[in-house]
Amino acid sequence: MENYLQKALELGFSEVKYLDDIYLECKAELRAYCKPEQCPLHGQNWVCPPACGTLAECASRVQEFDRGILLQSISKVQAPAAGESYQALNREHNFRLRQLIEFIQADQVKILPLTSGGCVFCEQCSYPEACVKPDLKMESLSAFGIDVGELCRMAGLDYSFREDLVYFTALLLIK
């Protein structure tokens, strides 16, 4: 596990925490934001509803794991930053996550990657056609109803909404 944590730091994650014996609750009130009238990504890709499964199905997948690595990318931004700036930073975060996933998968370890903003492995998602990289796709923390703020607090990490800092968070569940 230590080599995974070290690799995450080498890749440029700001914070890296190993979580052992974790229990994640998939909350309906958070999943409620994943509706067509609330989110433009609903029904557009494999990691958002309805393609990611029901909340109960997501919870079942999460409960297969009891440990993981919590990762954060924290960046300073000029307030007010344009949406494109946030999107570029999120892509960088998820690119680092992709590199870590590939590093860990080389050891034949079963993982479930969950991240902010969803999967970025493909330039254009194949949805509704079959996912072309199902072993690499990154699920959405929001679609799984996971309270990111609560998760970060539990791990002793800061997570806030500020004009000068942006936090992107990912969780790699490991079996």
C-alpha positions as CSV (number, residue, x, y, z in Angstrom):
1,M,0.0,0.0,0.0
2,E,2.9,2.4,0.8
3,N,4.1,2.3,-2.8
4,Y,0.6,3.4,-4.0
5,L,0.6,6.3,-1.5
6,Q,4.1,7.3,-2.6
7,K,3.2,7.1,-6.3
8,A,0.2,9.3,-5.7
9,L,2.4,12.0,-4.1
10,E,4.9,11.6,-7.0
11,L,2.1,12.2,-9.5
12,G,1.3,15.5,-7.8
13,F,-1.7,14.9,-5.5
14,S,-1.7,17.6,-2.8
15,E,-3.1,15.2,-0.1
16,V,-3.1,11.4,0.1
17,K,-4.7,9.5,2.9
18,Y,-4.9,5.7,3.4
19,L,-8.4,4.7,4.8
20,D,-8.7,1.4,6.5
21,D,-11.9,-0.2,7.6
22,I,-14.1,2.4,6.0
23,Y,-17.9,2.4,5.6
24,L,-19.3,4.6,2.9
25,E,-23.0,5.6,2.9
26,C,-24.6,6.4,-0.4
27,K,-27.1,9.1,0.4
28,A,-30.3,9.6,-1.6
29,E,-30.3,13.4,-0.8
30,L,-27.0,13.8,-2.6
31,R,-27.9,11.5,-5.5
32,A,-31.0,13.7,-5.9
33,Y,-28.8,16.3,-7.6
34,C,-28.2,13.8,-10.4
35,K,-31.5,14.5,-12.2
36,P,-31.9,15.8,-15.7
37,E,-33.3,19.2,-14.5
38,Q,-30.3,19.5,-12.0
39,C,-27.3,18.2,-14.0
40,P,-26.6,18.4,-17.8
41,L,-24.5,15.2,-17.6
42,H,-27.5,13.0,-16.6
43,G,-28.0,10.4,-19.3
44,Q,-24.9,11.5,-21.2
45,N,-22.3,9.0,-20.1
46,W,-21.6,5.7,-18.3
47,V,-20.8,7.2,-14.9
48,C,-23.9,9.3,-14.4
49,P,-27.5,8.1,-13.9
50,P,-29.1,6.2,-15.2
51,A,-26.2,4.3,-16.7
52,C,-24.2,4.0,-13.4
53,G,-27.1,2.1,-11.8
54,T,-29.5,2.7,-9.1
55,L,-28.3,4.1,-5.7
56,A,-28.8,0.7,-4.2
57,E,-26.6,-0.9,-7.0
58,C,-24.0,1.8,-6.4
59,A,-24.1,1.1,-2.6
60,S,-23.7,-2.6,-3.2
61,R,-20.6,-2.0,-5.3
62,V,-19.1,0.3,-2.7
63,Q,-19.8,-2.2,0.1
64,E,-17.5,-4.7,-1.5
65,F,-14.5,-2.6,-0.3
66,D,-13.4,-1.7,3.2
67,R,-10.2,0.3,2.4
68,G,-9.1,2.9,0.0
69,I,-6.9,5.9,-0.8
70,L,-8.4,9.4,-0.5
71,L,-6.7,11.9,-2.9
72,Q,-7.0,15.6,-3.2
73,S,-5.7,18.1,-5.8
74,I,-5.8,21.6,-4.3
75,S,-5.1,24.5,-6.6
76,K,-4.9,28.3,-6.1
77,V,-7.1,30.2,-8.5
78,Q,-7.6,33.9,-9.3
79,A,-11.0,34.9,-8.1
80,P,-13.3,34.9,-9.9
81,A,-12.0,32.1,-12.0
82,A,-13.7,31.1,-15.3
83,G,-15.4,27.8,-15.6
84,E,-12.8,26.7,-18.1
85,S,-10.1,27.1,-15.5
86,Y,-11.9,24.8,-13.1
87,Q,-12.5,22.3,-15.9
88,A,-8.8,22.3,-16.8
89,L,-7.8,21.7,-13.2
90,N,-10.3,18.9,-12.9
91,R,-8.9,17.3,-16.0
92,E,-5.4,17.5,-14.5
93,H,-6.7,15.9,-11.3
94,N,-8.4,13.1,-13.2
95,F,-5.3,12.6,-15.4
96,R,-3.2,12.0,-12.3
97,L,-5.9,9.6,-11.1
98,R,-5.7,7.8,-14.4
99,Q,-2.0,7.3,-14.0
100,L,-2.4,6.0,-10.4
101,I,-5.1,3.6,-11.5
102,E,-2.9,2.2,-14.2
103,F,0.0,1.9,-11.7
104,I,-2.1,0.0,-9.2
105,Q,-3.8,-2.2,-11.8
106,A,-0.4,-3.4,-12.9
107,D,-0.4,-5.4,-9.6
108,Q,-3.8,-7.0,-10.5
109,V,-5.5,-5.3,-7.6
110,K,-9.3,-4.9,-7.7
111,I,-10.2,-1.2,-7.4
112,L,-13.2,1.0,-7.7
113,P,-12.2,4.6,-8.7
114,L,-14.6,7.4,-7.7
115,T,-13.8,11.0,-8.5
116,S,-15.1,14.5,-8.9
117,G,-16.7,15.2,-12.2
118,G,-16.6,11.7,-13.5
119,C,-14.6,9.7,-16.0
120,V,-12.1,11.4,-18.5
121,F,-10.5,8.3,-20.0
122,C,-12.1,8.8,-23.4
123,E,-12.3,12.1,-25.3
124,Q,-15.9,11.4,-26.0
125,C,-17.9,8.8,-24.0
126,S,-19.3,6.0,-26.0
127,Y,-22.6,6.1,-24.1
128,P,-25.2,4.6,-24.9
129,E,-22.9,2.2,-26.8
130,A,-20.8,-0.2,-24.7
131,C,-18.1,1.4,-22.6
132,V,-14.8,0.9,-24.5
133,K,-12.6,1.0,-21.3
134,P,-14.8,-0.5,-18.5
135,D,-11.8,-1.6,-16.4
136,L,-10.5,1.9,-16.4
137,K,-13.6,4.1,-16.0
138,M,-13.8,6.5,-13.1
139,E,-17.2,6.6,-11.3
140,S,-18.7,9.8,-10.0
141,L,-18.7,10.4,-6.2
142,S,-21.8,12.4,-6.7
143,A,-23.7,9.8,-8.7
144,F,-22.8,7.3,-5.9
145,G,-24.4,9.7,-3.3
146,I,-21.1,10.0,-1.4
147,D,-20.7,13.1,0.8
148,V,-17.2,14.3,-0.1
149,G,-17.1,16.9,2.7
150,E,-17.9,14.3,5.3
151,L,-15.4,11.8,3.8
152,C,-12.6,14.4,3.9
153,R,-13.5,15.5,7.5
154,M,-13.4,11.8,8.5
155,A,-9.9,11.5,7.0
156,G,-8.7,14.8,8.6
157,L,-8.5,16.7,5.3
158,D,-9.8,20.2,4.6
159,Y,-12.6,20.5,2.1
160,S,-14.2,23.8,1.6
161,F,-15.5,26.2,-1.1
162,R,-13.3,29.2,-1.4
163,E,-12.8,31.8,-4.0
164,D,-9.0,31.4,-4.0
165,L,-8.7,27.6,-3.7
166,V,-10.4,24.7,-5.5
167,Y,-10.4,21.2,-4.2
168,F,-10.8,18.1,-6.4
169,T,-11.2,14.8,-4.5
170,A,-11.0,11.2,-5.6
171,L,-11.4,7.9,-3.7
172,L,-9.8,4.7,-4.9
173,L,-11.5,1.8,-3.2
174,I,-9.1,-1.2,-3.0
175,K,-9.8,-4.9,-2.4
